Amino acid sequence: MRPPVRGLDLDPQTRCAHWHSDLDVIAIKMACCGTYYACHDCHAALAGHPPRVWAVEEFDEPAVLCGACGTELSVSAYLACGSRCPHCGAGFNPGCHKHRRLYFAAG
């Protein structure tokens, strides 16, 4: 069963009001609360608490959800996937690397 995802104007593949291109099909489990959000801005709008990034020691934890197929990836697997789901092949937005610091510690 696919874990629930929170977000503003969320579609079935986890696109939200902030990120809604064909490639914006991931959600990230926030380290602070263990809840999947479509993006950092959705967490800021809905969570009611400050975010916490995933520590390097936690990179083996499932923390990224492919919105296309529902596969959960560890942080390490996501960072190494080349912007493509290793399970279904769906493309992920390669520009997401610009926002890595909002979710993951430098490693």
N, CA, C and O atoms as CSV, one atom per row, in Angstrom:
chain,resi,resn,atom,element,x,y,z
A,1,MET,N,N,0.839,-1.191,0.000
A,1,MET,CA,C,0.000,0.000,0.000
A,1,MET,C,C,0.881,1.250,0.000
A,1,MET,O,O,1.856,1.339,0.746
A,2,ARG,N,N,0.527,2.190,-0.831
A,2,ARG,CA,C,1.279,3.435,-0.956
A,2,ARG,C,C,1.071,4.297,0.293
A,2,ARG,O,O,-0.062,4.473,0.739
A,3,PRO,N,N,2.159,4.835,0.859
A,3,PRO,CA,C,1.989,5.704,2.023
A,3,PRO,C,C,1.281,7.004,1.649
A,3,PRO,O,O,1.403,7.464,0.513
A,4,PRO,N,N,0.548,7.598,2.579
A,4,PRO,CA,C,-0.117,8.866,2.283
A,4,PRO,C,C,0.897,9.993,2.088
A,4,PRO,O,O,1.972,9.992,2.688
A,5,VAL,N,N,0.536,10.942,1.248
A,5,VAL,CA,C,1.367,12.111,0.963
A,5,VAL,C,C,0.519,13.348,1.226
A,5,VAL,O,O,-0.646,13.417,0.836
A,6,ARG,N,N,1.119,14.310,1.887
A,6,ARG,CA,C,0.441,15.583,2.144
A,6,ARG,C,C,0.980,16.635,1.192
A,6,ARG,O,O,2.149,16.594,0.808
A,7,GLY,N,N,0.128,17.575,0.811
A,7,GLY,CA,C,0.549,18.656,-0.066
A,7,GLY,C,C,-0.612,19.524,-0.478
A,7,GLY,O,O,-1.770,19.159,-0.280
A,8,LEU,N,N,-0.308,20.668,-1.049
A,8,LEU,CA,C,-1.318,21.596,-1.532
A,8,LEU,C,C,-1.628,21.288,-2.988
A,8,LEU,O,O,-0.720,21.171,-3.811
A,9,ASP,N,N,-2.907,21.157,-3.303
A,9,ASP,CA,C,-3.355,20.844,-4.667
A,9,ASP,C,C,-2.653,19.600,-5.202
A,9,ASP,O,O,-2.184,19.588,-6.340
A,10,LEU,N,N,-2.584,18.572,-4.392
A,10,LEU,CA,C,-1.867,17.339,-4.711
A,10,LEU,C,C,-2.586,16.542,-5.789
A,10,LEU,O,O,-3.808,16.399,-5.754
A,11,ASP,N,N,-1.819,16.022,-6.751
A,11,ASP,CA,C,-2.412,15.120,-7.742
A,11,ASP,C,C,-2.005,13.687,-7.400
A,11,ASP,O,O,-1.209,13.488,-6.483
A,12,PRO,N,N,-2.527,12.685,-8.108
A,12,PRO,CA,C,-2.243,11.289,-7.756
A,12,PRO,C,C,-0.772,10.882,-7.856
A,12,PRO,O,O,-0.381,9.862,-7.290
A,13,GLN,N,N,0.053,11.664,-8.571
A,13,GLN,CA,C,1.467,11.317,-8.694
A,13,GLN,C,C,2.361,12.228,-7.853
A,13,GLN,O,O,3.559,12.324,-8.119
A,14,THR,N,N,1.812,12.882,-6.865
A,14,THR,CA,C,2.489,13.707,-5.859
A,14,THR,C,C,2.909,15.091,-6.344
A,14,THR,O,O,3.662,15.772,-5.648
A,15,ARG,N,N,2.449,15.526,-7.509
A,15,ARG,CA,C,2.709,16.911,-7.923
A,15,ARG,C,C,1.860,17.820,-7.032
A,15,ARG,O,O,0.794,17.425,-6.559
A,16,CYS,N,N,2.350,19.041,-6.812
A,16,CYS,CA,C,1.640,19.942,-5.913
A,16,CYS,C,C,1.519,21.333,-6.534
A,16,CYS,O,O,1.894,21.547,-7.687
A,17,ALA,N,N,0.994,22.265,-5.757
A,17,ALA,CA,C,0.832,23.640,-6.223
A,17,ALA,C,C,2.175,24.289,-6.546
A,17,ALA,O,O,2.239,25.202,-7.369
A,18,HIS,N,N,3.240,23.828,-5.911
A,18,HIS,CA,C,4.557,24.436,-6.097
A,18,HIS,C,C,5.360,23.800,-7.230
A,18,HIS,O,O,6.085,24.491,-7.946
A,19,TRP,N,N,5.229,22.496,-7.389
A,19,TRP,CA,C,6.012,21.727,-8.371
A,19,TRP,C,C,5.056,20.804,-9.121
A,19,TRP,O,O,4.516,19.860,-8.545
A,20,HIS,N,N,4.854,21.080,-10.392
A,20,HIS,CA,C,3.820,20.339,-11.116
A,20,HIS,C,C,4.173,20.051,-12.572
A,20,HIS,O,O,3.279,19.951,-13.413
A,21,SER,N,N,5.458,19.917,-12.881
A,21,SER,CA,C,5.830,19.502,-14.235
A,21,SER,C,C,5.657,17.985,-14.355
A,21,SER,O,O,5.413,17.301,-13.361
A,22,ASP,N,N,5.785,17.475,-15.561
A,22,ASP,CA,C,5.690,16.031,-15.769
A,22,ASP,C,C,6.711,15.253,-14.937
A,22,ASP,O,O,6.480,14.092,-14.602
A,23,LEU,N,N,7.838,15.888,-14.602
A,23,LEU,CA,C,8.910,15.203,-13.873
A,23,LEU,C,C,8.839,15.375,-12.355
A,23,LEU,O,O,9.660,14.806,-11.635
A,24,ASP,N,N,7.900,16.128,-11.872
A,24,ASP,CA,C,7.793,16.372,-10.431
A,24,ASP,C,C,6.939,15.290,-9.767
A,24,ASP,O,O,5.842,15.547,-9.271
A,25,VAL,N,N,7.482,14.079,-9.777
A,25,VAL,CA,C,6.720,12.920,-9.281
A,25,VAL,C,C,7.405,12.222,-8.117
A,25,VAL,O,O,7.395,10.994,-8.036
A,26,ILE,N,N,7.997,12.992,-7.222
A,26,ILE,CA,C,8.494,12.391,-5.986
A,26,ILE,C,C,7.907,13.139,-4.796
A,26,ILE,O,O,7.556,14.315,-4.887
A,27,ALA,N,N,7.812,12.435,-3.699
A,27,ALA,CA,C,7.482,13.037,-2.416
A,27,ALA,C,C,8.602,12.637,-1.462
A,27,ALA,O,O,9.224,11.587,-1.621
A,28,ILE,N,N,8.842,13.473,-0.489
A,28,ILE,CA,C,9.927,13.209,0.451
A,28,ILE,C,C,9.368,13.084,1.860
A,28,ILE,O,O,8.614,13.936,2.330
A,29,LYS,N,N,9.757,12.002,2.519
A,29,LYS,CA,C,9.389,11.810,3.918
A,29,LYS,C,C,10.259,12.763,4.728
A,29,LYS,O,O,11.486,12.676,4.691
A,30,MET,N,N,9.637,13.646,5.439
A,30,MET,CA,C,10.389,14.623,6.217
A,30,MET,C,C,10.953,13.955,7.468
A,30,MET,O,O,10.245,13.250,8.187
A,31,ALA,N,N,12.228,14.187,7.710
A,31,ALA,CA,C,12.924,13.543,8.824
A,31,ALA,C,C,12.344,13.961,10.171
A,31,ALA,O,O,12.415,13.199,11.134
A,32,CYS,N,N,11.779,15.145,10.251
A,32,CYS,CA,C,11.262,15.656,11.519
A,32,CYS,C,C,10.000,14.941,11.980
A,32,CYS,O,O,9.779,14.788,13.181
A,33,CYS,N,N,9.171,14.501,11.037
A,33,CYS,CA,C,7.871,13.952,11.429
A,33,CYS,C,C,7.550,12.602,10.795
A,33,CYS,O,O,6.546,11.981,11.144
A,34,GLY,N,N,8.388,12.140,9.872
A,34,GLY,CA,C,8.142,10.847,9.247
A,34,GLY,C,C,6.940,10.833,8.316
A,34,GLY,O,O,6.401,9.768,8.015
A,35,THR,N,N,6.516,12.003,7.858
A,35,THR,CA,C,5.374,12.132,6.968
A,35,THR,C,C,5.861,12.531,5.583
A,35,THR,O,O,6.734,13.388,5.445
A,36,TYR,N,N,5.290,11.903,4.557
A,36,TYR,CA,C,5.622,12.291,3.186
A,36,TYR,C,C,4.903,13.593,2.827
A,36,TYR,O,O,3.704,13.750,3.056
A,37,TYR,N,N,5.674,14.514,2.259
A,37,TYR,CA,C,5.149,15.762,1.723
A,37,TYR,C,C,5.603,15.892,0.279
A,37,TYR,O,O,6.669,15.402,-0.095
A,38,ALA,N,N,4.782,16.558,-0.529
A,38,ALA,CA,C,5.126,16.753,-1.936
A,38,ALA,C,C,6.376,17.612,-2.072
A,38,ALA,O,O,7.166,17.409,-2.994
A,39,CYS,N,N,6.565,18.565,-1.169
A,39,CYS,CA,C,7.753,19.423,-1.217
A,39,CYS,C,C,7.935,20.138,0.115
A,39,CYS,O,O,7.083,20.071,1.001
A,40,HIS,N,N,9.054,20.816,0.231
A,40,HIS,CA,C,9.404,21.583,1.426
A,40,HIS,C,C,8.366,22.677,1.701
A,40,HIS,O,O,8.004,22.915,2.854
A,41,ASP,N,N,7.890,23.339,0.643
A,41,ASP,CA,C,6.909,24.410,0.821
A,41,ASP,C,C,5.568,23.869,1.325
A,41,ASP,O,O,4.897,24.524,2.123
A,42,CYS,N,N,5.184,22.694,0.869
A,42,CYS,CA,C,3.963,22.069,1.383
A,42,CYS,C,C,4.118,21.736,2.866
A,42,CYS,O,O,3.182,21.919,3.644
A,43,HIS,N,N,5.296,21.247,3.260
A,43,HIS,CA,C,5.554,20.978,4.675
A,43,HIS,C,C,5.439,22.272,5.475
A,43,HIS,O,O,4.817,22.289,6.538
A,44,ALA,N,N,6.028,23.344,4.977
A,44,ALA,CA,C,5.978,24.625,5.690
A,44,ALA,C,C,4.532,25.100,5.865
A,44,ALA,O,O,4.183,25.659,6.905
A,45,ALA,N,N,3.699,24.880,4.854
A,45,ALA,CA,C,2.314,25.342,4.899
A,45,ALA,C,C,1.417,24.477,5.780
A,45,ALA,O,O,0.447,24.971,6.356
A,46,LEU,N,N,1.737,23.189,5.888
A,46,LEU,CA,C,0.795,22.267,6.522
A,46,LEU,C,C,1.250,21.631,7.836
A,46,LEU,O,O,0.407,21.219,8.633
A,47,ALA,N,N,2.531,21.543,8.077
A,47,ALA,CA,C,3.014,20.730,9.200
A,47,ALA,C,C,2.898,21.385,10.571
A,47,ALA,O,O,2.618,20.696,11.552
A,48,GLY,N,N,3.102,22.679,10.665
A,48,GLY,CA,C,3.032,23.342,11.962
A,48,GLY,C,C,4.264,23.163,12.828
A,48,GLY,O,O,4.212,23.416,14.031
A,49,HIS,N,N,5.375,22.730,12.240
A,49,HIS,CA,C,6.636,22.599,12.968
A,49,HIS,C,C,7.793,22.783,11.984
A,49,HIS,O,O,7.608,22.632,10.776
A,50,PRO,N,N,8.978,23.105,12.491
A,50,PRO,CA,C,10.124,23.308,11.596
A,50,PRO,C,C,10.623,21.983,11.005
A,50,PRO,O,O,10.479,20.928,11.622
A,51,PRO,N,N,11.204,22.049,9.817
A,51,PRO,CA,C,11.737,20.837,9.193
A,51,PRO,C,C,13.070,20.426,9.813
A,51,PRO,O,O,13.736,21.215,10.482
A,52,ARG,N,N,13.433,19.182,9.574
A,52,ARG,CA,C,14.767,18.672,9.922
A,52,ARG,C,C,15.237,17.878,8.713
A,52,ARG,O,O,14.473,17.109,8.129
A,53,VAL,N,N,16.501,18.070,8.341
A,53,VAL,CA,C,17.047,17.323,7.209
A,53,VAL,C,C,17.490,15.934,7.660
A,53,VAL,O,O,17.781,15.706,8.834
A,54,TRP,N,N,17.532,15.014,6.699
A,54,TRP,CA,C,18.030,13.667,6.972
A,54,TRP,C,C,19.535,13.731,7.189
A,54,TRP,O,O,20.259,14.269,6.352
A,55,ALA,N,N,20.012,13.187,8.303
A,55,ALA,CA,C,21.449,13.113,8.591
A,55,ALA,C,C,22.082,12.037,7.706
A,55,ALA,O,O,21.415,11.087,7.296
A,56,VAL,N,N,23.356,12.194,7.423
A,56,VAL,CA,C,24.073,11.230,6.584
A,56,VAL,C,C,23.920,9.813,7.142
A,56,VAL,O,O,23.802,8.858,6.375
A,57,GLU,N,N,23.922,9.672,8.453
A,57,GLU,CA,C,23.791,8.359,9.091
A,57,GLU,C,C,22.425,7.727,8.836
A,57,GLU,O,O,22.252,6.530,9.064
A,58,GLU,N,N,21.457,8.506,8.368
A,58,GLU,CA,C,20.102,8.016,8.111
A,58,GLU,C,C,19.833,7.758,6.623
A,58,GLU,O,O,18.700,7.448,6.253
A,59,PHE,N,N,20.837,7.878,5.780
A,59,PHE,CA,C,20.639,7.790,4.330
A,59,PHE,C,C,20.173,6.418,3.847
A,59,PHE,O,O,19.786,6.283,2.686
A,60,ASP,N,N,20.198,5.404,4.698
A,60,ASP,CA,C,19.694,4.090,4.300
A,60,ASP,C,C,18.199,3.929,4.603
A,60,ASP,O,O,17.610,2.897,4.281
A,61,GLU,N,N,17.595,4.932,5.212
A,61,GLU,CA,C,16.169,4.892,5.544
A,61,GLU,C,C,15.326,5.208,4.304
A,61,GLU,O,O,15.723,6.043,3.491
A,62,PRO,N,N,14.169,4.553,4.149
A,62,PRO,CA,C,13.274,4.913,3.051
A,62,PRO,C,C,12.741,6.326,3.276
A,62,PRO,O,O,12.130,6.608,4.307
A,63,ALA,N,N,12.973,7.206,2.315
A,63,ALA,CA,C,12.613,8.603,2.512
A,63,ALA,C,C,12.121,9.302,1.253
A,63,ALA,O,O,11.740,10.471,1.316
A,64,VAL,N,N,12.118,8.620,0.114
A,64,VAL,CA,C,11.666,9.228,-1.131
A,64,VAL,C,C,10.666,8.278,-1.785
A,64,VAL,O,O,10.920,7.081,-1.919
A,65,LEU,N,N,9.540,8.828,-2.183
A,65,LEU,CA,C,8.475,8.041,-2.791
A,65,LEU,C,C,8.348,8.409,-4.267
A,65,LEU,O,O,8.203,9.583,-4.606
A,66,CYS,N,N,8.401,7.418,-5.135
A,66,CYS,CA,C,8.121,7.646,-6.552
A,66,CYS,C,C,6.610,7.790,-6.694
A,66,CYS,O,O,5.858,6.865,-6.388
A,67,GLY,N,N,6.179,8.935,-7.152
A,67,GLY,CA,C,4.759,9.178,-7.329
A,67,GLY,C,C,4.160,8.418,-8.498
A,67,GLY,O,O,2.940,8.280,-8.586
A,68,ALA,N,N,4.997,7.927,-9.392
A,68,ALA,CA,C,4.503,7.179,-10.548
A,68,ALA,C,C,4.127,5.746,-10.173
A,68,ALA,O,O,3.082,5.248,-10.589
A,69,CYS,N,N,4.990,5.077,-9.377
A,69,CYS,CA,C,4.734,3.662,-9.079
A,69,CYS,C,C,4.564,3.353,-7.595
A,69,CYS,O,O,4.144,2.249,-7.247
A,70,GLY,N,N,4.882,4.299,-6.713
A,70,GLY,CA,C,4.726,4.081,-5.279
A,70,GLY,C,C,5.909,3.425,-4.597
A,70,GLY,O,O,5.826,3.091,-3.415
A,71,THR,N,N,7.023,3.228,-5.320
A,71,THR,CA,C,8.212,2.633,-4.717
A,71,THR,C,C,8.860,3.626,-3.760
A,71,THR,O,O,8.994,4.810,-4.069
A,72,GLU,N,N,9.259,3.123,-2.587
A,72,GLU,CA,C,10.010,3.944,-1.638
A,72,GLU,C,C,11.497,3.689,-1.835
A,72,GLU,O,O,11.941,2.544,-1.921
A,73,LEU,N,N,12.252,4.768,-1.905
A,73,LEU,CA,C,13.706,4.694,-2.071
A,73,LEU,C,C,14.385,5.229,-0.826
A,73,LEU,O,O,13.880,6.150,-0.185
A,74,SER,N,N,15.525,4.656,-0.482
A,74,SER,CA,C,16.334,5.245,0.577
A,74,SER,C,C,16.918,6.547,0.038
A,74,SER,O,O,16.929,6.780,-1.171
A,75,VAL,N,N,17.395,7.381,0.934
A,75,VAL,CA,C,18.049,8.617,0.505
A,75,VAL,C,C,19.222,8.277,-0.410
A,75,VAL,O,O,19.394,8.896,-1.460
A,76,SER,N,N,20.025,7.295,-0.013
A,76,SER,CA,C,21.184,6.900,-0.829
A,76,SER,C,C,20.762,6.454,-2.223
A,76,SER,O,O,21.373,6.857,-3.213
A,77,ALA,N,N,19.728,5.629,-2.309
A,77,ALA,CA,C,19.261,5.141,-3.606
A,77,ALA,C,C,18.744,6.289,-4.464
A,77,ALA,O,O,18.995,6.334,-5.668
A,78,TYR,N,N,18.026,7.209,-3.845
A,78,TYR,CA,C,17.510,8.363,-4.589
A,78,TYR,C,C,18.657,9.222,-5.127
A,78,TYR,O,O,18.648,9.619,-6.292
A,79,LEU,N,N,19.631,9.503,-4.279
A,79,LEU,CA,C,20.746,10.356,-4.706
A,79,LEU,C,C,21.586,9.703,-5.795
A,79,LEU,O,O,22.272,10.396,-6.546
A,80,ALA,N,N,21.539,8.389,-5.888
A,80,ALA,CA,C,22.336,7.658,-6.889
A,80,ALA,C,C,21.537,7.236,-8.123
A,80,ALA,O,O,22.090,6.594,-9.016
A,81,CYS,N,N,20.258,7.579,-8.192
A,81,CYS,CA,C,19.396,7.012,-9.238
A,81,CYS,C,C,19.466,7.713,-10.585
A,81,CYS,O,O,18.842,7.251,-11.541
A,82,GLY,N,N,20.200,8.808,-10.694
A,82,GLY,CA,C,20.288,9.491,-11.977
A,82,GLY,C,C,18.974,10.102,-12.436
A,82,GLY,O,O,18.694,10.136,-13.634
A,83,SER,N,N,18.171,10.582,-11.507
A,83,SER,CA,C,16.890,11.243,-11.805
A,83,SER,C,C,15.901,10.335,-12.532
A,83,SER,O,O,15.152,10.782,-13.400
A,84,ARG,N,N,15.911,9.054,-12.165
A,84,ARG,CA,C,14.987,8.092,-12.764
A,84,ARG,C,C,14.681,7.016,-11.726
A,84,ARG,O,O,15.585,6.527,-11.049
A,85,CYS,N,N,13.416,6.654,-11.604
A,85,CYS,CA,C,13.031,5.619,-10.649
A,85,CYS,C,C,13.668,4.292,-11.057
A,85,CYS,O,O,13.486,3.846,-12.190
A,86,PRO,N,N,14.409,3.659,-10.154
A,86,PRO,CA,C,15.033,2.374,-10.493
A,86,PRO,C,C,14.024,1.233,-10.639
A,86,PRO,O,O,14.358,0.171,-11.164
A,87,HIS,N,N,12.799,1.448,-10.179
A,87,HIS,CA,C,11.772,0.396,-10.276
A,87,HIS,C,C,10.963,0.505,-11.573
A,87,HIS,O,O,10.837,-0.473,-12.309
A,88,CYS,N,N,10.414,1.699,-11.854
A,88,CYS,CA,C,9.518,1.838,-13.011
A,88,CYS,C,C,10.107,2.649,-14.156
A,88,CYS,O,O,9.551,2.658,-15.254
A,89,GLY,N,N,11.225,3.333,-13.917
A,89,GLY,CA,C,11.859,4.125,-14.964
A,89,GLY,C,C,11.311,5.526,-15.130
A,89,GLY,O,O,11.762,6.256,-16.012
A,90,ALA,N,N,10.347,5.927,-14.306
A,90,ALA,CA,C,9.803,7.288,-14.403
A,90,ALA,C,C,10.915,8.303,-14.195
A,90,ALA,O,O,11.773,8.127,-13.329
A,91,GLY,N,N,10.899,9.356,-14.986
A,91,GLY,CA,C,11.888,10.415,-14.837
A,91,GLY,C,C,11.539,11.327,-13.682
A,91,GLY,O,O,10.378,11.679,-13.473
A,92,PHE,N,N,12.561,11.705,-12.936
A,92,PHE,CA,C,12.418,12.671,-11.843
A,92,PHE,C,C,13.041,13.985,-12.293
A,92,PHE,O,O,13.933,13.991,-13.141
A,93,ASN,N,N,12.587,15.075,-11.742
A,93,ASN,CA,C,13.095,16.391,-12.099
A,93,ASN,C,C,14.578,16.499,-11.728
A,93,ASN,O,O,14.914,16.474,-10.545
A,94,PRO,N,N,15.471,16.619,-12.721
A,94,PRO,CA,C,16.901,16.706,-12.402
A,94,PRO,C,C,17.262,17.997,-11.667
A,94,PRO,O,O,18.320,18.074,-11.042
A,95,GLY,N,N,16.402,19.005,-11.732
A,95,GLY,CA,C,16.655,20.249,-11.020
A,95,GLY,C,C,16.488,20.141,-9.522
A,95,GLY,O,O,16.859,21.060,-8.791
A,96,CYS,N,N,15.934,19.034,-9.051
A,96,CYS,CA,C,15.735,18.859,-7.608
A,96,CYS,C,C,17.054,18.900,-6.829
A,96,CYS,O,O,17.059,19.206,-5.637
A,97,HIS,N,N,18.154,18.597,-7.489
A,97,HIS,CA,C,19.445,18.628,-6.783
A,97,HIS,C,C,19.742,20.018,-6.227
A,97,HIS,O,O,20.505,20.143,-5.269
A,98,LYS,N,N,19.162,21.051,-6.802
A,98,LYS,CA,C,19.375,22.420,-6.323
A,98,LYS,C,C,18.761,22.637,-4.939
A,98,LYS,O,O,19.134,23.570,-4.227
A,99,HIS,N,N,17.822,21.772,-4.566
A,99,HIS,CA,C,17.116,21.904,-3.289
A,99,HIS,C,C,17.505,20.827,-2.287
A,99,HIS,O,O,16.864,20.684,-1.245
A,100,ARG,N,N,18.527,20.087,-2.589
A,100,ARG,CA,C,18.942,18.953,-1.740
A,100,ARG,C,C,19.141,19.373,-0.293
A,100,ARG,O,O,18.768,18.633,0.618
A,101,ARG,N,N,19.717,20.533,-0.064
A,101,ARG,CA,C,20.024,20.997,1.298
A,101,ARG,C,C,18.781,21.169,2.156
A,101,ARG,O,O,18.873,21.190,3.383
A,102,LEU,N,N,17.606,21.295,1.517
A,102,LEU,CA,C,16.362,21.443,2.274
A,102,LEU,C,C,15.894,20.123,2.869
A,102,LEU,O,O,15.067,20.112,3.780
A,103,TYR,N,N,16.418,19.009,2.362
A,103,TYR,CA,C,15.964,17.676,2.774
A,103,TYR,C,C,17.054,16.786,3.351
A,103,TYR,O,O,16.806,16.004,4.268
A,104,PHE,N,N,18.268,16.908,2.808
A,104,PHE,CA,C,19.349,15.974,3.132
A,104,PHE,C,C,20.612,16.721,3.549
A,104,PHE,O,O,20.979,17.728,2.943
A,105,ALA,N,N,21.272,16.218,4.588
A,105,ALA,CA,C,22.551,16.787,5.006
A,105,ALA,C,C,23.588,16.570,3.905
A,105,ALA,O,O,23.466,15.651,3.095
A,106,ALA,N,N,24.581,17.407,3.886
A,106,ALA,CA,C,25.667,17.235,2.913
A,106,ALA,C,C,26.420,15.969,3.257
A,106,ALA,O,O,26.737,15.715,4.419
A,107,GLY,N,N,26.699,15.182,2.244
A,107,GLY,CA,C,27.340,13.902,2.506
A,107,GLY,C,C,28.500,13.590,1.680
A,107,GLY,O,O,29.101,12.527,1.835
